[in-house]
Amino acid sequence: MTPRKLTYAALAVTLLLALPASAQDYAQDCNANGYVITAARGTFAGAPVYLGKSCDAFHAAHGEGKWCWQNNGINVNLPTGNWLLAKVELTCQNAALDELACSCIDFSNGGN
């Protein structure tokens, strides 16, 4: 096995172990500043991930970054890595949060 293949294999195993398997592994709440996502297991277990109204993200252990939504979940980009919260749909009873323009398409087109 070449070092490059070993690196990809190690990365794949790390990602599989770090991420919760489905949306059922997450709980969400919201406040005036955005969404609060908690995880029962995985990379974000033990401390919530804050997804702000200005598409900013924060986690106590992973730092500050950005987030965006896409068809298959929420993408959270922090200094320690880029994570997909698979199958998570952000829902809230706050109309201002439902109108957020934090689409990953907006980021790829130079927005936010």
MODELLER restraints for C-alpha pairs under 7 A, 6 or more apart:
rsr = mdl.restraints
at = mdl.atoms
rsr.add(forms.Gaussian(group=physical.xy_distance, feature=features.Distance(at['CA:17:A'], at['CA:42:A']), mean=6.95, stdev=0.5))
rsr.add(forms.Gaussian(group=physical.xy_distance, feature=features.Distance(at['CA:18:A'], at['CA:42:A']), mean=4.57, stdev=0.5))
rsr.add(forms.Gaussian(group=physical.xy_distance, feature=features.Distance(at['CA:18:A'], at['CA:43:A']), mean=4.90, stdev=0.5))
rsr.add(forms.Gaussian(group=physical.xy_distance, feature=features.Distance(at['CA:19:A'], at['CA:42:A']), mean=4.90, stdev=0.5))
rsr.add(forms.Gaussian(group=physical.xy_distance, feature=features.Distance(at['CA:19:A'], at['CA:43:A']), mean=5.99, stdev=0.5))
rsr.add(forms.Gaussian(group=physical.xy_distance, feature=features.Distance(at['CA:20:A'], at['CA:41:A']), mean=6.11, stdev=0.5))
rsr.add(forms.Gaussian(group=physical.xy_distance, feature=features.Distance(at['CA:20:A'], at['CA:42:A']), mean=5.25, stdev=0.5))
rsr.add(forms.Gaussian(group=physical.xy_distance, feature=features.Distance(at['CA:22:A'], at['CA:86:A']), mean=5.82, stdev=0.5))
rsr.add(forms.Gaussian(group=physical.xy_distance, feature=features.Distance(at['CA:22:A'], at['CA:87:A']), mean=6.13, stdev=0.5))
rsr.add(forms.Gaussian(group=physical.xy_distance, feature=features.Distance(at['CA:23:A'], at['CA:86:A']), mean=6.24, stdev=0.5))
rsr.add(forms.Gaussian(group=physical.xy_distance, feature=features.Distance(at['CA:23:A'], at['CA:87:A']), mean=5.13, stdev=0.5))
rsr.add(forms.Gaussian(group=physical.xy_distance, feature=features.Distance(at['CA:23:A'], at['CA:88:A']), mean=5.00, stdev=0.5))
rsr.add(forms.Gaussian(group=physical.xy_distance, feature=features.Distance(at['CA:25:A'], at['CA:39:A']), mean=5.88, stdev=0.5))
rsr.add(forms.Gaussian(group=physical.xy_distance, feature=features.Distance(at['CA:25:A'], at['CA:40:A']), mean=5.80, stdev=0.5))
rsr.add(forms.Gaussian(group=physical.xy_distance, feature=features.Distance(at['CA:26:A'], at['CA:37:A']), mean=6.59, stdev=0.5))
rsr.add(forms.Gaussian(group=physical.xy_distance, feature=features.Distance(at['CA:26:A'], at['CA:38:A']), mean=5.58, stdev=0.5))
rsr.add(forms.Gaussian(group=physical.xy_distance, feature=features.Distance(at['CA:26:A'], at['CA:39:A']), mean=4.58, stdev=0.5))
rsr.add(forms.Gaussian(group=physical.xy_distance, feature=features.Distance(at['CA:26:A'], at['CA:40:A']), mean=6.53, stdev=0.5))
rsr.add(forms.Gaussian(group=physical.xy_distance, feature=features.Distance(at['CA:27:A'], at['CA:37:A']), mean=5.78, stdev=0.5))
rsr.add(forms.Gaussian(group=physical.xy_distance, feature=features.Distance(at['CA:27:A'], at['CA:38:A']), mean=5.20, stdev=0.5))
rsr.add(forms.Gaussian(group=physical.xy_distance, feature=features.Distance(at['CA:27:A'], at['CA:39:A']), mean=6.42, stdev=0.5))
rsr.add(forms.Gaussian(group=physical.xy_distance, feature=features.Distance(at['CA:28:A'], at['CA:35:A']), mean=6.88, stdev=0.5))
rsr.add(forms.Gaussian(group=physical.xy_distance, feature=features.Distance(at['CA:28:A'], at['CA:36:A']), mean=5.55, stdev=0.5))
rsr.add(forms.Gaussian(group=physical.xy_distance, feature=features.Distance(at['CA:28:A'], at['CA:37:A']), mean=4.53, stdev=0.5))
rsr.add(forms.Gaussian(group=physical.xy_distance, feature=features.Distance(at['CA:28:A'], at['CA:38:A']), mean=6.27, stdev=0.5))
rsr.add(forms.Gaussian(group=physical.xy_distance, feature=features.Distance(at['CA:29:A'], at['CA:35:A']), mean=5.84, stdev=0.5))
rsr.add(forms.Gaussian(group=physical.xy_distance, feature=features.Distance(at['CA:29:A'], at['CA:36:A']), mean=5.10, stdev=0.5))
rsr.add(forms.Gaussian(group=physical.xy_distance, feature=features.Distance(at['CA:29:A'], at['CA:37:A']), mean=6.59, stdev=0.5))
rsr.add(forms.Gaussian(group=physical.xy_distance, feature=features.Distance(at['CA:30:A'], at['CA:36:A']), mean=5.57, stdev=0.5))
rsr.add(forms.Gaussian(group=physical.xy_distance, feature=features.Distance(at['CA:30:A'], at['CA:92:A']), mean=6.46, stdev=0.5))
rsr.add(forms.Gaussian(group=physical.xy_distance, feature=features.Distance(at['CA:33:A'], at['CA:52:A']), mean=5.63, stdev=0.5))
rsr.add(forms.Gaussian(group=physical.xy_distance, feature=features.Distance(at['CA:33:A'], at['CA:53:A']), mean=5.83, stdev=0.5))
rsr.add(forms.Gaussian(group=physical.xy_distance, feature=features.Distance(at['CA:34:A'], at['CA:51:A']), mean=5.69, stdev=0.5))
rsr.add(forms.Gaussian(group=physical.xy_distance, feature=features.Distance(at['CA:34:A'], at['CA:52:A']), mean=4.42, stdev=0.5))
rsr.add(forms.Gaussian(group=physical.xy_distance, feature=features.Distance(at['CA:34:A'], at['CA:53:A']), mean=5.02, stdev=0.5))
rsr.add(forms.Gaussian(group=physical.xy_distance, feature=features.Distance(at['CA:34:A'], at['CA:97:A']), mean=6.50, stdev=0.5))
rsr.add(forms.Gaussian(group=physical.xy_distance, feature=features.Distance(at['CA:35:A'], at['CA:50:A']), mean=5.90, stdev=0.5))
rsr.add(forms.Gaussian(group=physical.xy_distance, feature=features.Distance(at['CA:35:A'], at['CA:51:A']), mean=5.02, stdev=0.5))
rsr.add(forms.Gaussian(group=physical.xy_distance, feature=features.Distance(at['CA:35:A'], at['CA:52:A']), mean=6.37, stdev=0.5))
rsr.add(forms.Gaussian(group=physical.xy_distance, feature=features.Distance(at['CA:36:A'], at['CA:48:A']), mean=6.23, stdev=0.5))
rsr.add(forms.Gaussian(group=physical.xy_distance, feature=features.Distance(at['CA:36:A'], at['CA:49:A']), mean=5.85, stdev=0.5))
rsr.add(forms.Gaussian(group=physical.xy_distance, feature=features.Distance(at['CA:36:A'], at['CA:50:A']), mean=4.76, stdev=0.5))
rsr.add(forms.Gaussian(group=physical.xy_distance, feature=features.Distance(at['CA:36:A'], at['CA:51:A']), mean=6.31, stdev=0.5))
rsr.add(forms.Gaussian(group=physical.xy_distance, feature=features.Distance(at['CA:37:A'], at['CA:48:A']), mean=5.43, stdev=0.5))
rsr.add(forms.Gaussian(group=physical.xy_distance, feature=features.Distance(at['CA:37:A'], at['CA:49:A']), mean=5.11, stdev=0.5))
rsr.add(forms.Gaussian(group=physical.xy_distance, feature=features.Distance(at['CA:37:A'], at['CA:50:A']), mean=6.41, stdev=0.5))
rsr.add(forms.Gaussian(group=physical.xy_distance, feature=features.Distance(at['CA:38:A'], at['CA:45:A']), mean=6.83, stdev=0.5))
rsr.add(forms.Gaussian(group=physical.xy_distance, feature=features.Distance(at['CA:38:A'], at['CA:47:A']), mean=6.71, stdev=0.5))
rsr.add(forms.Gaussian(group=physical.xy_distance, feature=features.Distance(at['CA:38:A'], at['CA:48:A']), mean=4.57, stdev=0.5))
rsr.add(forms.Gaussian(group=physical.xy_distance, feature=features.Distance(at['CA:38:A'], at['CA:49:A']), mean=6.37, stdev=0.5))
rsr.add(forms.Gaussian(group=physical.xy_distance, feature=features.Distance(at['CA:39:A'], at['CA:45:A']), mean=4.80, stdev=0.5))
rsr.add(forms.Gaussian(group=physical.xy_distance, feature=features.Distance(at['CA:47:A'], at['CA:60:A']), mean=6.78, stdev=0.5))
rsr.add(forms.Gaussian(group=physical.xy_distance, feature=features.Distance(at['CA:48:A'], at['CA:59:A']), mean=6.44, stdev=0.5))
rsr.add(forms.Gaussian(group=physical.xy_distance, feature=features.Distance(at['CA:49:A'], at['CA:58:A']), mean=5.78, stdev=0.5))
rsr.add(forms.Gaussian(group=physical.xy_distance, feature=features.Distance(at['CA:49:A'], at['CA:59:A']), mean=4.86, stdev=0.5))
rsr.add(forms.Gaussian(group=physical.xy_distance, feature=features.Distance(at['CA:50:A'], at['CA:57:A']), mean=5.43, stdev=0.5))
rsr.add(forms.Gaussian(group=physical.xy_distance, feature=features.Distance(at['CA:50:A'], at['CA:58:A']), mean=5.08, stdev=0.5))
rsr.add(forms.Gaussian(group=physical.xy_distance, feature=features.Distance(at['CA:50:A'], at['CA:59:A']), mean=6.47, stdev=0.5))
rsr.add(forms.Gaussian(group=physical.xy_distance, feature=features.Distance(at['CA:51:A'], at['CA:57:A']), mean=4.62, stdev=0.5))
rsr.add(forms.Gaussian(group=physical.xy_distance, feature=features.Distance(at['CA:51:A'], at['CA:58:A']), mean=6.80, stdev=0.5))
rsr.add(forms.Gaussian(group=physical.xy_distance, feature=features.Distance(at['CA:51:A'], at['CA:67:A']), mean=6.64, stdev=0.5))
rsr.add(forms.Gaussian(group=physical.xy_distance, feature=features.Distance(at['CA:53:A'], at['CA:97:A']), mean=6.85, stdev=0.5))
rsr.add(forms.Gaussian(group=physical.xy_distance, feature=features.Distance(at['CA:53:A'], at['CA:100:A']), mean=6.69, stdev=0.5))
rsr.add(forms.Gaussian(group=physical.xy_distance, feature=features.Distance(at['CA:55:A'], at['CA:66:A']), mean=5.65, stdev=0.5))
rsr.add(forms.Gaussian(group=physical.xy_distance, feature=features.Distance(at['CA:55:A'], at['CA:67:A']), mean=5.38, stdev=0.5))
rsr.add(forms.Gaussian(group=physical.xy_distance, feature=features.Distance(at['CA:55:A'], at['CA:68:A']), mean=6.55, stdev=0.5))
rsr.add(forms.Gaussian(group=physical.xy_distance, feature=features.Distance(at['CA:55:A'], at['CA:102:A']), mean=5.64, stdev=0.5))
rsr.add(forms.Gaussian(group=physical.xy_distance, feature=features.Distance(at['CA:56:A'], at['CA:65:A']), mean=5.77, stdev=0.5))
rsr.add(forms.Gaussian(group=physical.xy_distance, feature=features.Distance(at['CA:56:A'], at['CA:66:A']), mean=4.34, stdev=0.5))
rsr.add(forms.Gaussian(group=physical.xy_distance, feature=features.Distance(at['CA:56:A'], at['CA:67:A']), mean=5.97, stdev=0.5))
rsr.add(forms.Gaussian(group=physical.xy_distance, feature=features.Distance(at['CA:57:A'], at['CA:64:A']), mean=5.63, stdev=0.5))
rsr.add(forms.Gaussian(group=physical.xy_distance, feature=features.Distance(at['CA:57:A'], at['CA:65:A']), mean=4.91, stdev=0.5))
rsr.add(forms.Gaussian(group=physical.xy_distance, feature=features.Distance(at['CA:57:A'], at['CA:66:A']), mean=4.85, stdev=0.5))
rsr.add(forms.Gaussian(group=physical.xy_distance, feature=features.Distance(at['CA:57:A'], at['CA:67:A']), mean=5.76, stdev=0.5))
rsr.add(forms.Gaussian(group=physical.xy_distance, feature=features.Distance(at['CA:58:A'], at['CA:64:A']), mean=4.47, stdev=0.5))
rsr.add(forms.Gaussian(group=physical.xy_distance, feature=features.Distance(at['CA:58:A'], at['CA:65:A']), mean=6.26, stdev=0.5))
rsr.add(forms.Gaussian(group=physical.xy_distance, feature=features.Distance(at['CA:62:A'], at['CA:78:A']), mean=6.20, stdev=0.5))
rsr.add(forms.Gaussian(group=physical.xy_distance, feature=features.Distance(at['CA:62:A'], at['CA:79:A']), mean=6.44, stdev=0.5))
rsr.add(forms.Gaussian(group=physical.xy_distance, feature=features.Distance(at['CA:62:A'], at['CA:80:A']), mean=5.67, stdev=0.5))
rsr.add(forms.Gaussian(group=physical.xy_distance, feature=features.Distance(at['CA:63:A'], at['CA:78:A']), mean=6.20, stdev=0.5))
rsr.add(forms.Gaussian(group=physical.xy_distance, feature=features.Distance(at['CA:63:A'], at['CA:79:A']), mean=6.27, stdev=0.5))
rsr.add(forms.Gaussian(group=physical.xy_distance, feature=features.Distance(at['CA:64:A'], at['CA:78:A']), mean=5.83, stdev=0.5))
rsr.add(forms.Gaussian(group=physical.xy_distance, feature=features.Distance(at['CA:64:A'], at['CA:79:A']), mean=6.93, stdev=0.5))
rsr.add(forms.Gaussian(group=physical.xy_distance, feature=features.Distance(at['CA:65:A'], at['CA:77:A']), mean=5.60, stdev=0.5))
rsr.add(forms.Gaussian(group=physical.xy_distance, feature=features.Distance(at['CA:65:A'], at['CA:78:A']), mean=4.45, stdev=0.5))
rsr.add(forms.Gaussian(group=physical.xy_distance, feature=features.Distance(at['CA:65:A'], at['CA:79:A']), mean=6.63, stdev=0.5))
rsr.add(forms.Gaussian(group=physical.xy_distance, feature=features.Distance(at['CA:66:A'], at['CA:76:A']), mean=6.16, stdev=0.5))
rsr.add(forms.Gaussian(group=physical.xy_distance, feature=features.Distance(at['CA:66:A'], at['CA:77:A']), mean=5.33, stdev=0.5))
rsr.add(forms.Gaussian(group=physical.xy_distance, feature=features.Distance(at['CA:66:A'], at['CA:78:A']), mean=6.68, stdev=0.5))
rsr.add(forms.Gaussian(group=physical.xy_distance, feature=features.Distance(at['CA:67:A'], at['CA:75:A']), mean=5.54, stdev=0.5))
rsr.add(forms.Gaussian(group=physical.xy_distance, feature=features.Distance(at['CA:67:A'], at['CA:76:A']), mean=4.43, stdev=0.5))
rsr.add(forms.Gaussian(group=physical.xy_distance, feature=features.Distance(at['CA:67:A'], at['CA:77:A']), mean=5.95, stdev=0.5))
rsr.add(forms.Gaussian(group=physical.xy_distance, feature=features.Distance(at['CA:68:A'], at['CA:74:A']), mean=5.90, stdev=0.5))
rsr.add(forms.Gaussian(group=physical.xy_distance, feature=features.Distance(at['CA:68:A'], at['CA:75:A']), mean=5.31, stdev=0.5))
rsr.add(forms.Gaussian(group=physical.xy_distance, feature=features.Distance(at['CA:68:A'], at['CA:76:A']), mean=6.73, stdev=0.5))
rsr.add(forms.Gaussian(group=physical.xy_distance, feature=features.Distance(at['CA:68:A'], at['CA:102:A']), mean=4.81, stdev=0.5))
rsr.add(forms.Gaussian(group=physical.xy_distance, feature=features.Distance(at['CA:68:A'], at['CA:103:A']), mean=5.10, stdev=0.5))
rsr.add(forms.Gaussian(group=physical.xy_distance, feature=features.Distance(at['CA:68:A'], at['CA:104:A']), mean=4.92, stdev=0.5))
rsr.add(forms.Gaussian(group=physical.xy_distance, feature=features.Distance(at['CA:69:A'], at['CA:75:A']), mean=6.00, stdev=0.5))
rsr.add(forms.Gaussian(group=physical.xy_distance, feature=features.Distance(at['CA:69:A'], at['CA:102:A']), mean=6.17, stdev=0.5))
rsr.add(forms.Gaussian(group=physical.xy_distance, feature=features.Distance(at['CA:69:A'], at['CA:103:A']), mean=4.93, stdev=0.5))
rsr.add(forms.Gaussian(group=physical.xy_distance, feature=features.Distance(at['CA:69:A'], at['CA:104:A']), mean=5.66, stdev=0.5))
rsr.add(forms.Gaussian(group=physical.xy_distance, feature=features.Distance(at['CA:70:A'], at['CA:103:A']), mean=6.21, stdev=0.5))
rsr.add(forms.Gaussian(group=physical.xy_distance, feature=features.Distance(at['CA:70:A'], at['CA:104:A']), mean=5.79, stdev=0.5))
rsr.add(forms.Gaussian(group=physical.xy_distance, feature=features.Distance(at['CA:72:A'], at['CA:86:A']), mean=5.96, stdev=0.5))
rsr.add(forms.Gaussian(group=physical.xy_distance, feature=features.Distance(at['CA:72:A'], at['CA:87:A']), mean=5.27, stdev=0.5))
rsr.add(forms.Gaussian(group=physical.xy_distance, feature=features.Distance(at['CA:73:A'], at['CA:84:A']), mean=6.43, stdev=0.5))
rsr.add(forms.Gaussian(group=physical.xy_distance, feature=features.Distance(at['CA:73:A'], at['CA:85:A']), mean=5.43, stdev=0.5))
rsr.add(forms.Gaussian(group=physical.xy_distance, feature=features.Distance(at['CA:73:A'], at['CA:86:A']), mean=4.51, stdev=0.5))
rsr.add(forms.Gaussian(group=physical.xy_distance, feature=features.Distance(at['CA:73:A'], at['CA:87:A']), mean=4.49, stdev=0.5))
rsr.add(forms.Gaussian(group=physical.xy_distance, feature=features.Distance(at['CA:73:A'], at['CA:88:A']), mean=4.77, stdev=0.5))
rsr.add(forms.Gaussian(group=physical.xy_distance, feature=features.Distance(at['CA:73:A'], at['CA:89:A']), mean=6.41, stdev=0.5))
rsr.add(forms.Gaussian(group=physical.xy_distance, feature=features.Distance(at['CA:74:A'], at['CA:84:A']), mean=5.60, stdev=0.5))
rsr.add(forms.Gaussian(group=physical.xy_distance, feature=features.Distance(at['CA:74:A'], at['CA:85:A']), mean=4.96, stdev=0.5))
rsr.add(forms.Gaussian(group=physical.xy_distance, feature=features.Distance(at['CA:74:A'], at['CA:86:A']), mean=6.61, stdev=0.5))
rsr.add(forms.Gaussian(group=physical.xy_distance, feature=features.Distance(at['CA:74:A'], at['CA:88:A']), mean=6.24, stdev=0.5))
rsr.add(forms.Gaussian(group=physical.xy_distance, feature=features.Distance(at['CA:75:A'], at['CA:83:A']), mean=5.73, stdev=0.5))
rsr.add(forms.Gaussian(group=physical.xy_distance, feature=features.Distance(at['CA:75:A'], at['CA:84:A']), mean=4.56, stdev=0.5))
rsr.add(forms.Gaussian(group=physical.xy_distance, feature=features.Distance(at['CA:75:A'], at['CA:85:A']), mean=6.31, stdev=0.5))
rsr.add(forms.Gaussian(group=physical.xy_distance, feature=features.Distance(at['CA:76:A'], at['CA:82:A']), mean=5.71, stdev=0.5))
rsr.add(forms.Gaussian(group=physical.xy_distance, feature=features.Distance(at['CA:76:A'], at['CA:83:A']), mean=5.14, stdev=0.5))
rsr.add(forms.Gaussian(group=physical.xy_distance, feature=features.Distance(at['CA:76:A'], at['CA:84:A']), mean=6.28, stdev=0.5))
rsr.add(forms.Gaussian(group=physical.xy_distance, feature=features.Distance(at['CA:77:A'], at['CA:83:A']), mean=6.34, stdev=0.5))
rsr.add(forms.Gaussian(group=physical.xy_distance, feature=features.Distance(at['CA:92:A'], at['CA:98:A']), mean=6.76, stdev=0.5))
